[in-house]
Amino acid sequence: MPKKLSEHFTLEEMIFSQTAARKGLDNTPPPEIVANLRVMVATLEEIRTLLGVPIHVNSGYRSLAVNKAVGGSKNSAHILGLATDLTAHSFGTVLQVARKIAASGIVYDQLIYEFGTWVHIGLRKEAPRRENLSIFSGTGYLKGILSKPPAG
């Protein structure tokens, strides 16, 4: 039976990783990470309410081994259980989702429109920056939620 972290999110979906499954990596979080995941899903519930539709978690918690296997940043909030990559196709495009969250009052550290494919939302326990970024193939992180990289 799935362990519910909130009304709409389970521990299983927050720790599922195709890479971990494919490579046989353990992605079981310790109790302190589960506590962080509860904080994360509270924010996801706010996003779900804001959008008015279910959201799909592409990536939540990543153990150090899983984070390394996917090429994640060594300082990724995913390894703390404080980041999620998500989509909400029944709401609209990934860009529309990112812009809706950015325009809301939801508290977050980073909101990143990534490669036109998903929205990354990261939390921080102290002094969240509410930083909005975009990244595209061939660019670094760009300030703002941009529909495309700047010309030139």
C-alpha positions as CSV (number, residue, x, y, z in Angstrom):
1,M,0.0,0.0,0.0
2,P,1.5,3.4,-1.0
3,K,2.6,5.6,1.8
4,K,0.8,9.0,1.5
5,L,2.9,12.1,2.2
6,S,-0.1,14.3,1.5
7,E,-3.6,14.1,0.0
8,H,-2.3,13.7,-3.5
9,F,1.3,12.6,-3.3
10,T,2.9,9.3,-2.1
11,L,6.4,8.5,-1.0
12,E,6.7,6.0,-3.8
13,E,6.1,8.7,-6.5
14,M,8.5,11.1,-4.8
15,I,11.4,8.6,-4.8
16,F,10.7,6.7,-8.1
17,S,13.6,6.9,-10.5
18,Q,13.8,5.2,-13.9
19,T,17.5,5.5,-13.7
20,A,17.6,3.9,-10.3
21,A,15.4,1.0,-11.5
22,R,17.4,0.5,-14.7
23,K,20.8,0.6,-12.9
24,G,19.7,-1.2,-9.7
25,L,20.5,1.7,-7.5
26,D,18.9,2.1,-4.1
27,N,16.8,5.3,-3.8
28,T,15.4,4.8,-0.4
29,P,15.5,8.1,1.6
30,P,16.5,8.2,5.3
31,P,14.0,9.6,7.8
32,E,15.3,13.2,7.7
33,I,14.8,13.2,3.9
34,V,11.3,11.9,4.3
35,A,10.6,14.9,6.5
36,N,11.9,17.2,3.8
37,L,9.7,15.4,1.2
38,R,6.7,16.2,3.4
39,V,7.7,19.9,3.1
40,M,8.1,19.4,-0.7
41,V,4.7,17.8,-1.2
42,A,3.1,20.6,0.8
43,T,4.4,23.0,-1.9
44,L,3.3,20.6,-4.6
45,E,-0.2,20.6,-3.1
46,E,-0.2,24.4,-3.4
47,I,0.9,24.1,-7.1
48,R,-1.8,21.6,-7.7
49,T,-4.4,23.9,-6.2
50,L,-3.1,26.9,-8.2
51,L,-3.2,24.9,-11.5
52,G,-6.5,23.2,-10.7
53,V,-5.2,19.9,-12.2
54,P,-3.1,17.0,-11.1
55,I,0.6,17.3,-11.6
56,H,3.0,14.6,-12.7
57,V,6.3,14.2,-10.7
58,N,9.1,13.4,-13.2
59,S,11.8,13.4,-10.5
60,G,11.8,14.0,-6.8
61,Y,14.3,12.7,-4.3
62,R,17.6,11.3,-5.6
63,S,20.1,9.5,-3.6
64,L,23.7,10.5,-4.1
65,A,24.2,7.5,-6.4
66,V,21.1,8.3,-8.5
67,N,21.9,12.0,-8.7
68,K,25.4,11.1,-10.0
69,A,24.0,8.6,-12.5
70,V,21.6,11.3,-13.9
71,G,24.3,13.9,-14.1
72,G,22.7,16.1,-11.4
73,S,24.5,19.0,-9.7
74,K,26.5,17.8,-6.6
75,N,24.6,20.6,-4.7
76,S,21.2,19.6,-6.0
77,A,18.2,20.1,-3.8
78,H,16.9,16.8,-5.1
79,I,19.4,14.9,-2.8
80,L,17.9,16.7,0.1
81,G,14.3,15.8,-0.9
82,L,13.7,19.5,-1.5
83,A,13.3,19.6,-5.3
84,T,10.9,18.2,-7.9
85,D,10.8,18.2,-11.7
86,L,7.1,18.3,-12.8
87,T,4.7,18.7,-15.6
88,A,0.9,19.4,-15.7
89,H,-0.1,18.7,-19.3
90,S,-3.8,19.0,-18.6
91,F,-3.1,22.6,-17.5
92,G,-1.1,23.6,-20.5
93,T,2.5,23.7,-21.8
94,V,5.4,23.5,-19.5
95,L,6.1,27.2,-20.2
96,Q,2.5,28.1,-19.1
97,V,3.0,26.0,-15.9
98,A,6.3,27.7,-15.1
99,R,4.8,31.2,-15.7
100,K,1.7,30.5,-13.6
101,I,3.8,29.3,-10.6
102,A,6.2,32.3,-11.0
103,A,3.2,34.7,-11.0
104,S,1.8,33.1,-7.8
105,G,2.6,33.8,-4.2
106,I,4.0,30.3,-3.7
107,V,7.2,30.3,-1.8
108,Y,10.2,28.6,-3.4
109,D,13.9,28.9,-3.8
110,Q,14.3,28.2,-7.5
111,L,11.8,27.8,-10.3
112,I,13.5,26.6,-13.5
113,Y,12.0,26.1,-16.9
114,E,14.2,23.3,-18.2
115,F,14.7,22.5,-21.8
116,G,11.0,23.1,-22.6
117,T,10.4,19.7,-21.0
118,W,9.7,20.1,-17.3
119,V,9.5,22.6,-14.5
120,H,12.0,22.3,-11.7
121,I,10.9,23.7,-8.3
122,G,13.4,23.7,-5.5
123,L,13.0,24.7,-1.9
124,R,15.3,26.0,0.7
125,K,14.7,26.0,4.4
126,E,16.2,29.4,5.0
127,A,15.9,32.6,3.0
128,P,14.3,31.3,-0.2
129,R,15.5,33.4,-3.2
130,R,12.4,33.0,-5.3
131,E,14.8,32.8,-8.3
132,N,13.3,32.3,-11.8
133,L,15.5,30.7,-14.4
134,S,15.4,29.0,-17.8
135,I,17.9,26.7,-19.4
136,F,17.9,25.4,-23.0
137,S,20.2,23.1,-24.9
138,G,23.5,25.0,-25.4
139,T,22.8,27.7,-22.8
140,G,23.7,28.0,-19.2
141,Y,21.0,29.2,-16.8
142,L,19.3,32.4,-17.9
143,K,17.5,34.8,-15.6
144,G,13.7,34.7,-16.0
145,I,11.1,32.3,-17.4
146,L,11.9,32.6,-21.1
147,S,10.1,31.1,-24.0
148,K,13.3,30.7,-26.0
149,P,17.0,31.5,-25.6
150,P,18.0,35.1,-26.6
151,A,19.1,35.5,-30.2
152,G,22.8,35.8,-30.8
